[in-house]
Amino acid sequence: PVPAAPSEAERGRRLLLTGQRDTKNAMSLVVPRVPQWNIALRWVAPDGSLVKAGEPVAELDNTNFAAELSEKKLAAARAQSDLDQQIAQAAIVAADKAFAVDSARTALEKAKLQAAVDRDVLPLRDHQERQVARERAQADFERARDELASHQKSSALEAQIRRIALEKSLREIETSENAIRDLVLRAPRDGLVVTGPHPWFGRKIES
């Protein structure tokens, strides 16, 4: 028997499709602003590949940003250590000065009691010495109190300065982390990757 001729489905057919991509709804992904004049392309998805929303489409070199980020984290750690040390040291000095104020207050109260004794009870010389001692104790108390207040004010200002330095370091870290994250270009929605021509060389952008 003569075998039957294969059908079109069995033979198969090749179709050549021509035309242009409709890019009216396309969304462009561009390199974010960076301090460097130019930046290397580490990887880019193949032209014509399908991607899901949120998937990486291209990745730029973040070597410089990563190095800067490490330096900024070290700077922030030092700023935090300086702040903690300053607060601890200020607390120790404040405790000493507060103790000096309490001691001066106690001495003043004692001097006031001694100076309050009727002048007719004591010899004139003793009475005068007790008045002088009261005045000296009053001056010592006021000086100790002023020193404590001055220390509290200056240490609070110093802590504020160091806290501002720390906050600046933390903001710089956040900026660097955002910059590194922005160097990975991600698809804003499901779609087809279409790479454009290199502005200098006129060929498709490739990694």
Backbone as CSV, one residue per row, in Angstrom:
resi,resn,N_x,N_y,N_z,CA_x,CA_y,CA_z,C_x,C_y,C_z
1,PRO,0.825,-1.206,0.000,0.000,0.000,0.000,0.856,1.251,0.000
2,VAL,0.366,2.270,-0.670,1.104,3.538,-0.746,0.777,4.386,0.484
3,PRO,1.815,4.805,1.223,1.524,5.616,2.423,0.894,6.951,2.051
4,ALA,0.015,7.402,2.914,-0.669,8.675,2.669,0.300,9.823,2.820
5,ALA,0.094,10.861,2.044,0.958,12.053,2.135,0.740,12.752,3.468
6,PRO,1.815,13.249,4.100,1.641,13.941,5.398,0.808,15.196,5.244
7,SER,0.016,15.446,6.236,-0.822,16.642,6.243,0.048,17.866,6.535
8,GLU,-0.571,19.074,6.403,0.163,20.314,6.688,0.602,20.373,8.139
9,ALA,-0.291,19.843,9.018,0.051,19.860,10.439,1.247,18.974,10.713
10,GLU,1.274,17.784,9.998,2.381,16.876,10.221,3.666,17.433,9.636
11,ARG,3.572,18.062,8.437,4.764,18.632,7.828,5.266,19.834,8.618
12,GLY,4.351,20.594,9.197,4.716,21.817,9.905,5.003,22.930,8.935
13,ARG,4.783,24.148,9.415,5.018,25.300,8.559,5.731,26.385,9.364
14,ARG,6.622,27.051,8.729,7.317,28.168,9.367,6.727,29.477,8.856
15,LEU,6.455,30.372,9.832,5.894,31.671,9.472,6.882,32.761,9.865
16,LEU,7.130,33.644,9.001,8.008,34.783,9.264,7.142,35.985,9.595
17,LEU,7.287,36.453,10.829,6.501,37.599,11.288,7.375,38.843,11.216
18,THR,6.829,39.877,10.649,7.554,41.142,10.565,6.695,42.241,11.159
19,GLY,7.330,43.334,11.487,6.590,44.467,12.032,7.432,45.224,13.032
20,GLN,6.801,46.071,13.821,7.476,46.879,14.813,6.785,46.716,16.154
21,ARG,7.607,46.886,17.233,7.029,46.836,18.566,6.253,48.124,18.820
22,ASP,5.111,47.965,19.458,4.322,49.141,19.830,4.826,49.638,21.174
23,THR,5.483,50.778,21.174,6.110,51.298,22.399,5.387,52.505,22.973
24,LYS,4.147,52.715,22.538,3.460,53.908,23.030,3.148,53.812,24.517
25,ASN,3.066,52.582,25.025,2.822,52.404,26.456,4.086,51.987,27.201
26,ALA,5.233,52.148,26.547,6.489,51.730,27.170,6.860,52.666,28.320
27,MET,7.627,52.121,29.254,8.132,52.903,30.381,9.653,52.820,30.363
28,SER,10.304,53.972,30.379,11.758,54.022,30.294,12.382,53.896,31.676
29,LEU,13.483,53.158,31.723,14.281,53.048,32.934,15.615,53.730,32.648
30,VAL,15.958,54.701,33.457,17.184,55.461,33.226,18.087,55.354,34.452
31,VAL,19.339,55.639,34.217,20.323,55.603,35.294,20.012,56.709,36.301
32,PRO,19.971,56.390,37.593,19.727,57.448,38.582,20.898,58.397,38.670
33,ARG,20.671,59.549,39.247,21.748,60.522,39.408,22.767,59.998,40.403
34,VAL,24.021,60.047,40.010,25.110,59.592,40.866,26.207,60.644,40.854
35,PRO,27.049,60.679,41.921,28.113,61.688,41.968,29.138,61.529,40.851
36,GLN,29.373,60.276,40.416,30.358,60.059,39.362,29.836,60.558,38.029
37,TRP,30.792,60.924,37.163,30.409,61.389,35.831,29.795,60.255,35.027
38,ASN,30.346,59.050,35.147,29.747,57.893,34.488,29.830,56.701,35.433
39,ILE,29.103,55.663,35.131,29.051,54.490,35.988,28.915,53.255,35.112
40,ALA,29.602,52.199,35.506,29.647,50.983,34.694,28.361,50.174,34.840
41,LEU,27.994,49.521,33.765,26.842,48.619,33.761,27.338,47.223,34.100
42,ARG,26.831,46.663,35.176,27.271,45.337,35.609,26.476,44.225,34.912
43,TRP,25.184,44.453,34.747,24.336,43.409,34.159,23.069,44.051,33.609
44,VAL,22.547,43.509,32.500,21.276,43.960,31.953,20.537,42.744,31.406
45,ALA,19.247,42.708,31.579,18.441,41.595,31.084,18.525,41.546,29.552
46,PRO,18.516,40.365,28.974,18.602,40.242,27.514,17.461,40.971,26.824
47,ASP,17.776,41.567,25.701,16.763,42.265,24.913,15.676,41.278,24.485
48,GLY,14.433,41.645,24.726,13.320,40.793,24.352,12.864,39.841,25.428
49,SER,13.521,39.825,26.598,13.120,38.921,27.674,11.907,39.472,28.407
50,LEU,11.124,38.566,28.957,9.930,38.934,29.716,10.284,39.052,31.193
51,VAL,9.762,40.085,31.828,10.019,40.292,33.254,8.708,40.591,33.963
52,LYS,8.696,40.256,35.245,7.562,40.562,36.099,7.827,41.866,36.846
53,ALA,6.767,42.495,37.290,6.911,43.738,38.050,7.790,43.508,39.270
54,GLY,8.760,44.384,39.462,9.655,44.290,40.607,10.917,43.500,40.350
55,GLU,10.969,42.765,39.238,12.165,42.002,38.930,13.264,42.922,38.408
56,PRO,14.546,42.597,38.694,15.643,43.439,38.202,15.746,43.381,36.686
57,VAL,16.000,44.541,36.092,16.181,44.642,34.650,17.639,44.977,34.333
58,ALA,18.261,45.758,35.182,19.666,46.105,34.994,20.274,46.407,36.354
59,GLU,21.580,46.208,36.441,22.297,46.477,37.686,23.568,47.238,37.363
60,LEU,23.742,48.359,38.037,24.910,49.203,37.826,25.952,48.933,38.904
61,ASP,27.182,49.250,38.590,28.279,48.969,39.512,28.157,49.830,40.768
62,ASN,28.156,49.184,41.933,28.000,49.909,43.203,29.262,49.857,44.058
63,THR,30.398,49.545,43.428,31.636,49.370,44.191,31.978,50.616,45.004
64,ASN,31.947,51.779,44.357,32.299,53.017,45.063,31.315,53.325,46.179
65,PHE,30.034,53.079,45.906,29.009,53.353,46.917,29.170,52.418,48.115
66,ALA,29.495,51.155,47.848,29.667,50.196,48.940,30.854,50.574,49.816
67,ALA,31.943,51.032,49.178,33.113,51.459,49.954,32.779,52.690,50.802
68,GLU,32.070,53.639,50.209,31.674,54.834,50.952,30.718,54.483,52.090
69,LEU,29.843,53.518,51.842,28.891,53.116,52.874,29.633,52.533,54.078
70,SER,30.660,51.716,53.829,31.439,51.142,54.928,32.107,52.239,55.746
71,GLU,32.661,53.237,55.057,33.316,54.353,55.756,32.301,55.148,56.581
72,LYS,31.121,55.351,56.020,30.104,56.116,56.740,29.578,55.356,57.949
73,LYS,29.502,54.043,57.847,29.069,53.253,59.002,30.118,53.308,60.112
74,LEU,31.386,53.306,59.738,32.444,53.454,60.740,32.374,54.832,61.396
75,ALA,32.121,55.859,60.580,32.000,57.218,61.122,30.819,57.318,62.077
76,ALA,29.718,56.676,61.731,28.540,56.691,62.601,28.818,55.953,63.903
77,ALA,29.548,54.855,63.818,29.897,54.103,65.025,30.781,54.946,65.946
78,ARG,31.727,55.667,65.345,32.581,56.549,66.145,31.763,57.680,66.765
79,ALA,30.841,58.237,65.986,29.995,59.320,66.508,29.133,58.830,67.665
80,GLN,28.595,57.617,67.541,27.788,57.052,68.625,28.639,56.812,69.864
81,SER,29.856,56.290,69.648,30.763,56.040,70.776,31.151,57.348,71.462
82,ASP,31.430,58.380,70.670,31.788,59.688,71.244,30.630,60.252,72.065
83,LEU,29.421,60.102,71.541,28.256,60.612,72.264,28.057,59.860,73.571
84,ASP,28.134,58.539,73.523,27.958,57.735,74.740,29.029,58.073,75.776
85,GLN,30.261,58.218,75.311,31.356,58.538,76.222,31.175,59.919,76.835
86,GLN,30.763,60.884,76.017,30.565,62.237,76.524,29.452,62.271,77.566
87,ILE,28.353,61.559,77.310,27.227,61.528,78.253,27.654,60.878,79.569
88,ALA,28.397,59.760,79.461,28.836,59.063,80.672,29.792,59.934,81.488
89,GLN,30.758,60.565,80.811,31.715,61.419,81.506,31.026,62.629,82.128
90,ALA,30.074,63.212,81.398,29.347,64.363,81.927,28.541,63.977,83.161
91,ALA,27.990,62.768,83.161,27.206,62.309,84.311,28.092,62.142,85.540
92,ILE,29.329,61.652,85.339,30.258,61.492,86.466,30.623,62.849,87.047
93,VAL,30.965,63.791,86.169,31.327,65.142,86.645,30.128,65.804,87.319
94,ALA,28.932,65.633,86.744,27.732,66.230,87.336,27.466,65.661,88.726
95,ALA,27.705,64.360,88.896,27.503,63.742,90.213,28.474,64.326,91.239
96,ASP,29.730,64.533,90.827,30.717,65.128,91.737,30.324,66.551,92.117
97,LYS,29.873,67.312,91.140,29.502,68.705,91.413,28.214,68.780,92.236
98,ALA,27.299,67.850,92.007,26.078,67.809,92.812,26.408,67.475,94.268
99,PHE,27.372,66.567,94.461,27.820,66.247,95.819,28.457,67.462,96.477
100,ALA,29.237,68.231,95.675,29.858,69.443,96.208,28.795,70.459,96.617
101,VAL,27.722,70.547,95.849,26.621,71.457,96.196,25.967,71.018,97.497
102,ASP,25.709,69.729,97.652,25.080,69.226,98.885,25.979,69.481,100.091
103,SER,27.290,69.263,99.891,28.224,69.502,101.003,28.265,70.980,101.365
104,ALA,28.279,71.842,100.348,28.299,73.284,100.604,27.009,73.731,101.267
105,ARG,25.899,73.128,100.886,24.618,73.472,101.507,24.609,73.079,102.981
106,THR,25.128,71.906,103.259,25.192,71.455,104.657,26.092,72.376,105.485
107,ALA,27.249,72.736,104.894,28.163,73.638,105.598,27.526,75.003,105.808
108,LEU,26.748,75.473,104.834,26.080,76.767,104.966,25.034,76.737,106.073
109,GLU,24.268,75.664,106.119,23.243,75.563,107.161,23.884,75.537,108.551
110,LYS,24.986,74.818,108.662,25.698,74.772,109.937,26.243,76.149,110.308
111,ALA,26.817,76.856,109.309,27.366,78.185,109.563,26.269,79.170,109.952
112,LYS,25.103,79.033,109.353,23.986,79.913,109.701,23.535,79.697,111.139
113,LEU,23.487,78.439,111.550,23.086,78.144,112.940,24.091,78.733,113.924
114,GLN,25.372,78.571,113.600,26.394,79.106,114.507,26.381,80.634,114.525
115,ALA,26.113,81.239,113.367,26.094,82.693,113.300,24.853,83.284,113.942
116,ALA,23.808,82.452,114.128,22.555,82.946,114.701,22.578,83.041,116.227
117,VAL,23.655,82.520,116.834,23.769,82.598,118.289,23.864,84.068,118.707
118,ASP,23.148,84.435,119.753,23.103,85.828,120.196,24.512,86.344,120.478
119,ARG,24.805,87.525,120.018,26.141,88.093,120.167,26.499,88.321,121.631
120,ASP,25.494,88.426,122.484,25.776,88.650,123.901,26.254,87.381,124.593
121,VAL,26.031,86.203,123.944,26.420,84.931,124.547,27.899,84.632,124.303
122,LEU,28.402,85.109,123.193,29.768,84.798,122.783,30.665,86.030,122.889
123,PRO,31.953,85.783,122.996,32.883,86.924,122.900,32.742,87.584,121.535
124,LEU,33.030,88.871,121.472,32.853,89.617,120.234,33.661,89.004,119.090
125,ARG,34.882,88.587,119.388,35.727,88.011,118.332,35.098,86.752,117.756
126,ASP,34.606,85.866,118.638,33.972,84.614,118.170,32.731,84.924,117.340
127,HIS,31.969,85.884,117.800,30.745,86.245,117.054,31.101,86.751,115.647
128,GLN,32.126,87.607,115.550,32.523,88.135,114.250,33.054,87.033,113.323
129,GLU,33.824,86.099,113.893,34.348,84.990,113.093,33.219,84.121,112.553
130,ARG,32.174,83.933,113.338,31.038,83.127,112.875,30.276,83.845,111.760
131,GLN,30.199,85.165,111.808,29.543,85.903,110.718,30.346,85.786,109.423
132,VAL,31.668,85.887,109.568,32.540,85.733,108.392,32.426,84.320,107.822
133,ALA,32.384,83.327,108.704,32.265,81.933,108.264,30.948,81.702,107.533
134,ARG,29.877,82.348,108.012,28.585,82.207,107.328,28.644,82.804,105.929
135,GLU,29.261,83.988,105.833,29.373,84.628,104.512,30.235,83.791,103.563
136,ARG,31.316,83.207,104.109,32.194,82.369,103.279,31.442,81.109,102.839
137,ALA,30.668,80.525,103.731,29.903,79.327,103.390,28.836,79.647,102.345
138,GLN,28.241,80.846,102.466,27.253,81.265,101.481,27.903,81.400,100.095
139,ALA,29.098,81.997,100.059,29.800,82.169,98.789,30.205,80.811,98.198
140,ASP,30.663,79.901,99.073,31.058,78.569,98.598,29.851,77.817,98.021
141,PHE,28.711,77.939,98.668,27.504,77.263,98.181,27.075,77.821,96.823
142,GLU,27.087,79.143,96.707,26.673,79.750,95.441,27.642,79.382,94.310
143,ARG,28.936,79.328,94.629,29.921,78.955,93.610,29.726,77.496,93.171
144,ALA,29.511,76.608,94.121,29.283,75.197,93.788,28.011,75.029,92.970
145,ARG,26.974,75.775,93.348,25.711,75.697,92.608,25.873,76.214,91.180
146,ASP,26.623,77.326,91.028,26.842,77.899,89.697,27.689,76.964,88.830
147,GLU,28.677,76.319,89.438,29.520,75.390,88.686,28.709,74.196,88.191
148,LEU,27.797,73.707,89.020,26.945,72.598,88.603,26.038,73.014,87.453
149,ALA,25.432,74.183,87.559,24.540,74.657,86.501,25.313,74.889,85.205
150,SER,26.516,75.467,85.322,27.332,75.718,84.143,27.735,74.404,83.471
151,HIS,28.103,73.425,84.275,28.478,72.118,83.715,27.293,71.456,83.023
152,GLN,26.136,71.515,83.646,24.952,70.905,83.035,24.618,71.559,81.703
153,LYS,24.757,72.873,81.651,24.463,73.590,80.404,25.473,73.251,79.312
154,SER,26.765,73.285,79.671,27.802,73.019,78.674,27.778,71.571,78.209
155,SER,27.540,70.638,79.120,27.510,69.230,78.735,26.293,68.926,77.869
156,ALA,25.168,69.582,78.154,23.982,69.393,77.317,24.236,69.917,75.911
157,LEU,24.928,71.066,75.806,25.256,71.624,74.499,26.218,70.705,73.745
158,GLU,27.219,70.193,74.452,28.182,69.283,73.818,27.491,68.009,73.340
159,ALA,26.586,67.487,74.169,25.847,66.283,73.770,24.988,66.554,72.540
160,GLN,24.389,67.740,72.482,23.570,68.105,71.331,24.418,68.169,70.060
161,ILE,25.613,68.737,70.170,26.516,68.822,69.017,26.895,67.423,68.536
162,ARG,27.225,66.550,69.482,27.604,65.184,69.105,26.395,64.405,68.558
163,ARG,25.216,64.698,69.093,24.005,64.032,68.599,23.699,64.473,67.164
164,ILE,23.920,65.742,66.876,23.724,66.242,65.509,24.702,65.559,64.551
165,ALA,25.959,65.392,64.994,26.954,64.711,64.163,26.540,63.272,63.889
166,LEU,25.998,62.619,64.911,25.530,61.237,64.735,24.365,61.175,63.767
167,GLU,23.415,62.074,63.930,22.249,62.094,63.029,22.683,62.357,61.591
168,LYS,23.675,63.211,61.413,24.199,63.473,60.064,24.793,62.205,59.466
169,SER,25.557,61.480,60.273,26.153,60.232,59.800,25.082,59.224,59.422
170,LEU,24.030,59.147,60.217,22.949,58.199,59.932,22.211,58.582,58.652
171,ARG,22.035,59.885,58.430,21.389,60.329,57.188,22.269,59.994,55.980
172,GLU,23.571,60.149,56.134,24.478,59.818,55.031,24.445,58.330,54.731
173,ILE,24.332,57.514,55.775,24.212,56.066,55.566,22.936,55.751,54.804
174,GLU,21.842,56.374,55.210,20.567,56.137,54.525,20.651,56.562,53.061
175,THR,21.306,57.702,52.813,21.456,58.170,51.432,22.256,57.178,50.603
176,SER,23.342,56.663,51.175,24.162,55.687,50.445,23.404,54.396,50.205
177,GLU,22.659,53.949,51.203,21.881,52.715,51.028,20.816,52.896,49.944
178,ASN,20.186,54.060,49.931,19.195,54.335,48.886,19.856,54.377,47.513
179,ALA,21.055,54.966,47.452,21.767,55.051,46.177,22.118,53.660,45.666
180,ILE,22.573,52.787,46.566,22.899,51.415,46.171,21.650,50.682,45.700
181,ARG,20.557,50.885,46.407,19.300,50.241,46.009,18.837,50.761,44.649
182,ASP,19.027,52.055,44.401,18.582,52.639,43.134,19.432,52.185,41.954
183,LEU,20.609,51.631,42.234,21.460,51.161,41.142,20.963,49.849,40.544
184,VAL,19.987,49.240,41.180,19.320,48.072,40.598,18.006,48.567,39.994
185,LEU,17.948,48.608,38.667,16.745,49.078,37.988,15.751,47.925,37.901
186,ARG,14.551,48.139,38.386,13.550,47.081,38.436,12.366,47.427,37.536
187,ALA,11.727,46.382,37.047,10.587,46.571,36.155,9.418,47.178,36.932
188,PRO,8.871,48.295,36.472,7.728,48.899,37.171,6.440,48.086,36.987
189,ARG,6.422,47.208,35.970,5.247,46.363,35.734,5.674,45.197,34.845
190,ASP,4.799,44.241,34.670,5.092,43.124,33.770,5.300,43.659,32.358
191,GLY,6.257,43.075,31.643,6.466,43.541,30.284,7.655,42.898,29.611
192,LEU,8.006,43.453,28.489,9.084,42.972,27.639,10.242,43.957,27.696
193,VAL,11.449,43.428,27.868,12.634,44.272,27.937,13.057,44.671,26.531
194,VAL,13.195,45.948,26.307,13.681,46.473,25.027,14.836,47.411,25.336
195,THR,16.047,47.021,24.994,17.213,47.860,25.265,17.418,48.846,24.129
196,GLY,17.750,50.055,24.489,17.968,51.098,23.493,19.412,51.133,23.043
197,PRO,19.722,51.972,22.080,21.090,52.091,21.572,21.971,52.892,22.524
198,HIS,23.246,52.557,22.539,24.209,53.312,23.329,24.346,54.703,22.716
199,PRO,24.286,55.762,23.534,24.317,57.129,22.976,25.625,57.477,22.274
200,TRP,26.714,56.768,22.590,28.001,57.079,21.978,28.335,56.140,20.825
201,PHE,28.012,54.861,21.006,28.460,53.854,20.047,27.371,53.436,19.069
202,GLY,26.119,53.798,19.348,25.036,53.517,18.421,24.643,52.057,18.335
203,ARG,25.087,51.236,19.261,24.684,49.827,19.256,23.866,49.525,20.495
204,LYS,23.258,48.347,20.521,22.443,47.951,21.658,23.282,47.915,22.929
205,ILE,22.671,48.366,24.024,23.354,48.354,25.312,23.421,46.913,25.801
206,GLU,24.613,46.465,26.129,24.814,45.115,26.624,25.723,45.165,27.850
207,SER,25.573,44.155,28.696,26.445,44.089,29.878,27.764,43.423,29.521
